[in-house]
Amino acid sequence: MPSEKPIRRLTDIVNNAQAILLYTAGMDAAAFAEDRKTYDAVEPCLERIREAAAKLGDQAAILVPGQPWHDIRALGNRLRHEYDDISHDRLWGIVL
């Protein structure tokens, strides 16, 4: 079921993406891997982005075409169920 609040969901995505950029400003993959606090701050932002994308459902591709919405929505399962297999490099690759 599509979200009744698509603007709110898009705002949540933008706000969390901006937070990730703020938290990781000036970092490279090595610095990110060494900074536990930043990693721990970025992960819930990605989860909130995933949740907002899930709530948008098919509306996401209509409102903002060209994004990997399926991959974004699938990220939550990986963070929850495969957390011990997600390397810092992989998470950094998502952040970029």
N, CA, C and O atoms as CSV, one atom per row, in Angstrom:
chain,resi,resn,atom,element,x,y,z
A,1,MET,N,N,0.843,-1.181,0.000
A,1,MET,CA,C,0.000,0.000,0.000
A,1,MET,C,C,0.889,1.245,0.000
A,1,MET,O,O,1.771,1.374,0.848
A,2,PRO,N,N,0.665,2.151,-0.933
A,2,PRO,CA,C,1.487,3.362,-1.005
A,2,PRO,C,C,1.317,4.236,0.235
A,2,PRO,O,O,0.278,4.228,0.896
A,3,SER,N,N,2.357,4.975,0.519
A,3,SER,CA,C,2.329,5.870,1.670
A,3,SER,C,C,1.314,6.995,1.465
A,3,SER,O,O,1.152,7.515,0.361
A,4,GLU,N,N,0.642,7.352,2.549
A,4,GLU,CA,C,-0.258,8.502,2.512
A,4,GLU,C,C,0.517,9.797,2.745
A,4,GLU,O,O,-0.042,10.889,2.649
A,5,LYS,N,N,1.800,9.667,3.051
A,5,LYS,CA,C,2.641,10.824,3.345
A,5,LYS,C,C,3.923,10.774,2.505
A,5,LYS,O,O,5.015,10.729,3.071
A,6,PRO,N,N,3.820,10.782,1.176
A,6,PRO,CA,C,5.027,10.630,0.362
A,6,PRO,C,C,6.037,11.759,0.555
A,6,PRO,O,O,7.243,11.511,0.520
A,7,ILE,N,N,5.580,12.978,0.757
A,7,ILE,CA,C,6.515,14.092,0.962
A,7,ILE,C,C,7.278,13.889,2.265
A,7,ILE,O,O,8.481,14.144,2.323
A,8,ARG,N,N,6.600,13.437,3.301
A,8,ARG,CA,C,7.264,13.159,4.586
A,8,ARG,C,C,8.314,12.080,4.416
A,8,ARG,O,O,9.413,12.193,4.960
A,9,ARG,N,N,7.989,11.030,3.665
A,9,ARG,CA,C,8.940,9.925,3.450
A,9,ARG,C,C,10.153,10.416,2.674
A,9,ARG,O,O,11.284,10.066,3.011
A,10,LEU,N,N,9.936,11.222,1.641
A,10,LEU,CA,C,11.068,11.759,0.878
A,10,LEU,C,C,11.916,12.684,1.738
A,10,LEU,O,O,13.142,12.687,1.633
A,11,THR,N,N,11.266,13.463,2.582
A,11,THR,CA,C,11.995,14.345,3.503
A,11,THR,C,C,12.843,13.516,4.466
A,11,THR,O,O,13.984,13.876,4.753
A,12,ASP,N,N,12.296,12.418,4.962
A,12,ASP,CA,C,13.062,11.530,5.846
A,12,ASP,C,C,14.297,10.985,5.128
A,12,ASP,O,O,15.380,10.913,5.708
A,13,ILE,N,N,14.126,10.606,3.870
A,13,ILE,CA,C,15.256,10.086,3.090
A,13,ILE,C,C,16.320,11.156,2.927
A,13,ILE,O,O,17.503,10.902,3.153
A,14,VAL,N,N,15.903,12.350,2.534
A,14,VAL,CA,C,16.862,13.447,2.328
A,14,VAL,C,C,17.562,13.809,3.632
A,14,VAL,O,O,18.782,13.975,3.652
A,15,ASN,N,N,16.804,13.932,4.721
A,15,ASN,CA,C,17.397,14.312,6.013
A,15,ASN,C,C,18.431,13.280,6.481
A,15,ASN,O,O,19.492,13.650,6.984
A,16,ASN,N,N,18.127,12.012,6.319
A,16,ASN,CA,C,19.069,10.983,6.750
A,16,ASN,C,C,20.270,10.898,5.819
A,16,ASN,O,O,21.382,10.630,6.275
A,17,ALA,N,N,20.069,11.118,4.539
A,17,ALA,CA,C,21.196,11.148,3.605
A,17,ALA,C,C,22.117,12.328,3.937
A,17,ALA,O,O,23.340,12.191,3.898
A,18,GLN,N,N,21.536,13.474,4.259
A,18,GLN,CA,C,22.337,14.632,4.640
A,18,GLN,C,C,23.103,14.371,5.939
A,18,GLN,O,O,24.254,14.785,6.079
A,19,ALA,N,N,22.469,13.692,6.875
A,19,ALA,CA,C,23.153,13.354,8.125
A,19,ALA,C,C,24.350,12.453,7.849
A,19,ALA,O,O,25.421,12.648,8.425
A,20,ILE,N,N,24.173,11.473,6.975
A,20,ILE,CA,C,25.290,10.582,6.621
A,20,ILE,C,C,26.432,11.386,6.016
A,20,ILE,O,O,27.594,11.171,6.361
A,21,LEU,N,N,26.110,12.308,5.119
A,21,LEU,CA,C,27.154,13.147,4.520
A,21,LEU,C,C,27.871,13.981,5.580
A,21,LEU,O,O,29.092,14.131,5.532
A,22,LEU,N,N,27.126,14.516,6.521
A,22,LEU,CA,C,27.716,15.295,7.608
A,22,LEU,C,C,28.636,14.430,8.466
A,22,LEU,O,O,29.760,14.824,8.775
A,23,TYR,N,N,28.152,13.251,8.848
A,23,TYR,CA,C,28.928,12.363,9.719
A,23,TYR,C,C,30.214,11.874,9.055
A,23,TYR,O,O,31.221,11.656,9.728
A,24,THR,N,N,30.176,11.703,7.734
A,24,THR,CA,C,31.316,11.103,7.033
A,24,THR,C,C,32.166,12.123,6.279
A,24,THR,O,O,33.084,11.747,5.550
A,25,ALA,N,N,31.869,13.395,6.446
A,25,ALA,CA,C,32.613,14.445,5.740
A,25,ALA,C,C,34.108,14.326,6.018
A,25,ALA,O,O,34.535,14.213,7.167
A,26,GLY,N,N,34.883,14.354,4.957
A,26,GLY,CA,C,36.336,14.296,5.087
A,26,GLY,C,C,36.896,12.909,5.330
A,26,GLY,O,O,38.108,12.755,5.478
A,27,MET,N,N,36.052,11.906,5.373
A,27,MET,CA,C,36.510,10.538,5.639
A,27,MET,C,C,36.762,9.792,4.337
A,27,MET,O,O,36.197,10.105,3.289
A,28,ASP,N,N,37.622,8.807,4.443
A,28,ASP,CA,C,37.760,7.825,3.383
A,28,ASP,C,C,37.388,6.472,3.979
A,28,ASP,O,O,37.014,6.388,5.149
A,29,ALA,N,N,37.489,5.426,3.187
A,29,ALA,CA,C,37.076,4.097,3.648
A,29,ALA,C,C,37.851,3.660,4.887
A,29,ALA,O,O,37.273,3.069,5.799
A,30,ALA,N,N,39.137,3.942,4.930
A,30,ALA,CA,C,39.962,3.529,6.072
A,30,ALA,C,C,39.544,4.267,7.344
A,30,ALA,O,O,39.436,3.661,8.410
A,31,ALA,N,N,39.313,5.565,7.230
A,31,ALA,CA,C,38.901,6.342,8.399
A,31,ALA,C,C,37.528,5.871,8.891
A,31,ALA,O,O,37.290,5.779,10.096
A,32,PHE,N,N,36.637,5.576,7.954
A,32,PHE,CA,C,35.314,5.086,8.322
A,32,PHE,C,C,35.406,3.760,9.065
A,32,PHE,O,O,34.719,3.552,10.065
A,33,ALA,N,N,36.253,2.872,8.576
A,33,ALA,CA,C,36.419,1.559,9.206
A,33,ALA,C,C,36.983,1.674,10.621
A,33,ALA,O,O,36.705,0.830,11.472
A,34,GLU,N,N,37.764,2.702,10.871
A,34,GLU,CA,C,38.387,2.886,12.178
A,34,GLU,C,C,37.506,3.638,13.176
A,34,GLU,O,O,37.777,3.621,14.376
A,35,ASP,N,N,36.464,4.291,12.691
A,35,ASP,CA,C,35.651,5.160,13.550
A,35,ASP,C,C,34.320,4.494,13.886
A,35,ASP,O,O,33.343,4.619,13.147
A,36,ARG,N,N,34.301,3.800,14.988
A,36,ARG,CA,C,33.113,3.044,15.406
A,36,ARG,C,C,31.895,3.942,15.608
A,36,ARG,O,O,30.776,3.558,15.267
A,37,LYS,N,N,32.108,5.144,16.164
A,37,LYS,CA,C,30.974,6.032,16.404
A,37,LYS,C,C,30.308,6.460,15.093
A,37,LYS,O,O,29.082,6.522,15.003
A,38,THR,N,N,31.113,6.749,14.096
A,38,THR,CA,C,30.541,7.145,12.813
A,38,THR,C,C,29.804,5.976,12.179
A,38,THR,O,O,28.697,6.144,11.668
A,39,TYR,N,N,30.400,4.806,12.208
A,39,TYR,CA,C,29.739,3.610,11.674
A,39,TYR,C,C,28.399,3.406,12.378
A,39,TYR,O,O,27.380,3.151,11.737
A,40,ASP,N,N,28.418,3.524,13.700
A,40,ASP,CA,C,27.202,3.322,14.472
A,40,ASP,C,C,26.166,4.429,14.242
A,40,ASP,O,O,24.977,4.208,14.475
A,41,ALA,N,N,26.587,5.596,13.796
A,41,ALA,CA,C,25.655,6.677,13.469
A,41,ALA,C,C,25.079,6.498,12.064
A,41,ALA,O,O,23.913,6.812,11.825
A,42,VAL,N,N,25.883,6.002,11.150
A,42,VAL,CA,C,25.463,5.845,9.759
A,42,VAL,C,C,24.466,4.706,9.593
A,42,VAL,O,O,23.500,4.827,8.838
A,43,GLU,N,N,24.692,3.625,10.282
A,43,GLU,CA,C,23.842,2.448,10.105
A,43,GLU,C,C,22.355,2.739,10.360
A,43,GLU,O,O,21.532,2.353,9.531
A,44,PRO,N,N,21.967,3.399,11.463
A,44,PRO,CA,C,20.543,3.679,11.650
A,44,PRO,C,C,19.997,4.681,10.629
A,44,PRO,O,O,18.811,4.634,10.300
A,45,CYS,N,N,20.831,5.572,10.132
A,45,CYS,CA,C,20.379,6.480,9.071
A,45,CYS,C,C,20.013,5.677,7.825
A,45,CYS,O,O,18.997,5.944,7.185
A,46,LEU,N,N,20.842,4.696,7.486
A,46,LEU,CA,C,20.543,3.840,6.343
A,46,LEU,C,C,19.263,3.043,6.588
A,46,LEU,O,O,18.469,2.836,5.671
A,47,GLU,N,N,19.072,2.606,7.806
A,47,GLU,CA,C,17.853,1.860,8.141
A,47,GLU,C,C,16.616,2.760,7.999
A,47,GLU,O,O,15.583,2.310,7.504
A,48,ARG,N,N,16.712,4.022,8.428
A,48,ARG,CA,C,15.575,4.934,8.282
A,48,ARG,C,C,15.301,5.238,6.810
A,48,ARG,O,O,14.144,5.356,6.406
A,49,ILE,N,N,16.350,5.362,6.015
A,49,ILE,CA,C,16.169,5.551,4.576
A,49,ILE,C,C,15.454,4.344,3.989
A,49,ILE,O,O,14.528,4.489,3.191
A,50,ARG,N,N,15.885,3.164,4.384
A,50,ARG,CA,C,15.264,1.933,3.892
A,50,ARG,C,C,13.792,1.865,4.284
A,50,ARG,O,O,12.945,1.491,3.472
A,51,GLU,N,N,13.493,2.223,5.513
A,51,GLU,CA,C,12.110,2.166,5.988
A,51,GLU,C,C,11.240,3.167,5.237
A,51,GLU,O,O,10.115,2.840,4.857
A,52,ALA,N,N,11.737,4.367,5.019
A,52,ALA,CA,C,10.973,5.364,4.263
A,52,ALA,C,C,10.747,4.888,2.827
A,52,ALA,O,O,9.660,5.064,2.276
A,53,ALA,N,N,11.772,4.287,2.224
A,53,ALA,CA,C,11.637,3.758,0.863
A,53,ALA,C,C,10.602,2.636,0.827
A,53,ALA,O,O,9.815,2.546,-0.115
A,54,ALA,N,N,10.601,1.788,1.841
A,54,ALA,CA,C,9.628,0.703,1.905
A,54,ALA,C,C,8.213,1.264,2.031
A,54,ALA,O,O,7.284,0.748,1.410
A,55,LYS,N,N,8.047,2.304,2.821
A,55,LYS,CA,C,6.731,2.904,2.985
A,55,LYS,C,C,6.267,3.601,1.705
A,55,LYS,O,O,5.066,3.678,1.443
A,56,LEU,N,N,7.197,4.102,0.917
A,56,LEU,CA,C,6.836,4.699,-0.367
A,56,LEU,C,C,6.403,3.646,-1.377
A,56,LEU,O,O,5.562,3.904,-2.237
A,57,GLY,N,N,6.988,2.459,-1.263
A,57,GLY,CA,C,6.645,1.384,-2.193
A,57,GLY,C,C,6.901,1.793,-3.629
A,57,GLY,O,O,7.950,2.358,-3.939
A,58,ASP,N,N,5.952,1.512,-4.507
A,58,ASP,CA,C,6.100,1.820,-5.929
A,58,ASP,C,C,6.114,3.321,-6.208
A,58,ASP,O,O,6.563,3.750,-7.271
A,59,GLN,N,N,5.627,4.119,-5.261
A,59,GLN,CA,C,5.649,5.570,-5.441
A,59,GLN,C,C,7.071,6.100,-5.553
A,59,GLN,O,O,7.300,7.118,-6.205
A,60,ALA,N,N,8.020,5.430,-4.933
A,60,ALA,CA,C,9.406,5.904,-4.932
A,60,ALA,C,C,9.936,6.058,-6.353
A,60,ALA,O,O,10.526,7.085,-6.687
A,61,ALA,N,N,9.732,5.052,-7.185
A,61,ALA,CA,C,10.239,5.092,-8.558
A,61,ALA,C,C,9.535,6.157,-9.391
A,61,ALA,O,O,10.112,6.685,-10.341
A,62,ILE,N,N,8.314,6.466,-9.044
A,62,ILE,CA,C,7.580,7.505,-9.764
A,62,ILE,C,C,8.067,8.889,-9.333
A,62,ILE,O,O,8.282,9.768,-10.167
A,63,LEU,N,N,8.236,9.068,-8.035
A,63,LEU,CA,C,8.640,10.364,-7.498
A,63,LEU,C,C,10.103,10.692,-7.770
A,63,LEU,O,O,10.449,11.836,-8.064
A,64,VAL,N,N,10.956,9.677,-7.669
A,64,VAL,CA,C,12.397,9.870,-7.875
A,64,VAL,C,C,12.913,8.708,-8.733
A,64,VAL,O,O,13.459,7.738,-8.207
A,65,PRO,N,N,12.739,8.811,-10.035
A,65,PRO,CA,C,13.161,7.711,-10.903
A,65,PRO,C,C,14.684,7.594,-10.962
A,65,PRO,O,O,15.419,8.531,-10.650
A,66,GLY,N,N,15.119,6.419,-11.370
A,66,GLY,CA,C,16.546,6.205,-11.586
A,66,GLY,C,C,17.335,5.797,-10.360
A,66,GLY,O,O,18.560,5.694,-10.430
A,67,GLN,N,N,16.674,5.563,-9.243
A,67,GLN,CA,C,17.364,5.141,-8.026
A,67,GLN,C,C,17.198,3.626,-7.854
A,67,GLN,O,O,16.214,3.052,-8.318
A,68,PRO,N,N,18.146,2.994,-7.196
A,68,PRO,CA,C,18.044,1.540,-6.990
A,68,PRO,C,C,17.108,1.209,-5.828
A,68,PRO,O,O,17.549,0.681,-4.808
A,69,TRP,N,N,15.818,1.515,-5.979
A,69,TRP,CA,C,14.857,1.395,-4.888
A,69,TRP,C,C,14.760,-0.026,-4.340
A,69,TRP,O,O,14.625,-0.220,-3.132
A,70,HIS,N,N,14.828,-1.003,-5.212
A,70,HIS,CA,C,14.775,-2.389,-4.730
A,70,HIS,C,C,15.953,-2.668,-3.802
A,70,HIS,O,O,15.779,-3.260,-2.736
A,71,ASP,N,N,17.137,-2.248,-4.197
A,71,ASP,CA,C,18.334,-2.454,-3.368
A,71,ASP,C,C,18.242,-1.679,-2.061
A,71,ASP,O,O,18.659,-2.167,-1.010
A,72,ILE,N,N,17.698,-0.482,-2.131
A,72,ILE,CA,C,17.551,0.333,-0.919
A,72,ILE,C,C,16.608,-0.355,0.067
A,72,ILE,O,O,16.892,-0.436,1.262
A,73,ARG,N,N,15.485,-0.849,-0.448
A,73,ARG,CA,C,14.524,-1.532,0.430
A,73,ARG,C,C,15.100,-2.843,0.974
A,73,ARG,O,O,14.800,-3.229,2.104
A,74,ALA,N,N,15.915,-3.521,0.186
A,74,ALA,CA,C,16.500,-4.798,0.610
A,74,ALA,C,C,17.611,-4.611,1.644
A,74,ALA,O,O,17.969,-5.558,2.345
A,75,LEU,N,N,18.149,-3.419,1.743
A,75,LEU,CA,C,19.247,-3.167,2.684
A,75,LEU,C,C,18.865,-3.502,4.119
A,75,LEU,O,O,19.700,-3.989,4.881
A,76,GLY,N,N,17.636,-3.253,4.491
A,76,GLY,CA,C,17.200,-3.524,5.863
A,76,GLY,C,C,17.360,-4.977,6.244
A,76,GLY,O,O,17.797,-5.283,7.354
A,77,ASN,N,N,17.014,-5.875,5.341
A,77,ASN,CA,C,17.179,-7.301,5.631
A,77,ASN,C,C,18.641,-7.649,5.843
A,77,ASN,O,O,18.979,-8.434,6.729
A,78,ARG,N,N,19.500,-7.068,5.032
A,78,ARG,CA,C,20.934,-7.352,5.200
A,78,ARG,C,C,21.449,-6.794,6.523
A,78,ARG,O,O,22.229,-7.448,7.215
A,79,LEU,N,N,21.014,-5.586,6.873
A,79,LEU,CA,C,21.473,-4.997,8.137
A,79,LEU,C,C,20.974,-5.793,9.341
A,79,LEU,O,O,21.691,-5.938,10.331
A,80,ARG,N,N,19.760,-6.302,9.259
A,80,ARG,CA,C,19.196,-7.045,10.388
A,80,ARG,C,C,19.692,-8.483,10.462
A,80,ARG,O,O,20.015,-8.976,11.542
A,81,HIS,N,N,19.753,-9.154,9.322
A,81,HIS,CA,C,20.002,-10.593,9.337
A,81,HIS,C,C,21.421,-10.993,8.960
A,81,HIS,O,O,21.862,-12.098,9.273
A,82,GLU,N,N,22.133,-10.098,8.291
A,82,GLU,CA,C,23.493,-10.424,7.862
A,82,GLU,C,C,24.490,-9.409,8.418
A,82,GLU,O,O,25.556,-9.192,7.842
A,83,TYR,N,N,24.133,-8.796,9.536
A,83,TYR,CA,C,24.954,-7.721,10.085
A,83,TYR,C,C,26.400,-8.129,10.311
A,83,TYR,O,O,27.308,-7.309,10.177
A,84,ASP,N,N,26.615,-9.385,10.651
A,84,ASP,CA,C,27.981,-9.830,10.927
A,84,ASP,C,C,28.774,-10.086,9.654
A,84,ASP,O,O,29.989,-10.280,9.713
A,85,ASP,N,N,28.102,-10.089,8.497
A,85,ASP,CA,C,28.790,-10.288,7.220
A,85,ASP,C,C,28.968,-9.000,6.433
A,85,ASP,O,O,29.602,-9.003,5.377
A,86,ILE,N,N,28.418,-7.902,6.931
A,86,ILE,CA,C,28.551,-6.631,6.217
A,86,ILE,C,C,29.846,-5.970,6.650
A,86,ILE,O,O,30.010,-5.575,7.804
A,87,SER,N,N,30.752,-5.860,5.708
A,87,SER,CA,C,32.047,-5.255,6.015
A,87,SER,C,C,31.928,-3.732,6.008
A,87,SER,O,O,30.999,-3.165,5.433
A,88,HIS,N,N,32.885,-3.094,6.655
A,88,HIS,CA,C,32.934,-1.635,6.647
A,88,HIS,C,C,33.061,-1.127,5.219
A,88,HIS,O,O,32.478,-0.100,4.871
A,89,ASP,N,N,33.822,-1.841,4.389
A,89,ASP,CA,C,33.998,-1.433,2.996
A,89,ASP,C,C,32.675,-1.450,2.248
A,89,ASP,O,O,32.387,-0.549,1.460
A,90,ARG,N,N,31.884,-2.461,2.493
A,90,ARG,CA,C,30.590,-2.560,1.806
A,90,ARG,C,C,29.659,-1.440,2.254
A,90,ARG,O,O,28.986,-0.825,1.426
A,91,LEU,N,N,29.615,-1.175,3.538
A,91,LEU,CA,C,28.774,-0.094,4.033
A,91,LEU,C,C,29.278,1.245,3.506
A,91,LEU,O,O,28.487,2.120,3.154
A,92,TRP,N,N,30.594,1.397,3.453
A,92,TRP,CA,C,31.168,2.634,2.902
A,92,TRP,C,C,30.778,2.790,1.431
A,92,TRP,O,O,30.490,3.897,0.978
A,93,GLY,N,N,30.769,1.689,0.693
A,93,GLY,CA,C,30.350,1.735,-0.704
A,93,GLY,C,C,28.916,2.193,-0.865
A,93,GLY,O,O,28.585,2.855,-1.848
A,94,ILE,N,N,28.070,1.856,0.072
A,94,ILE,CA,C,26.676,2.320,0.038
A,94,ILE,C,C,26.616,3.802,0.342
A,94,ILE,O,O,25.841,4.538,-0.268
A,95,VAL,N,N,27.431,4.239,1.282
A,95,VAL,CA,C,27.447,5.638,1.691
A,95,VAL,C,C,27.891,6.541,0.540
A,95,VAL,O,O,27.359,7.636,0.356
A,96,LEU,N,N,28.858,6.074,-0.221
A,96,LEU,CA,C,29.332,6.882,-1.345
A,96,LEU,C,C,28.218,7.083,-2.305
A,96,LEU,O,O,28.398,7.739,-3.331
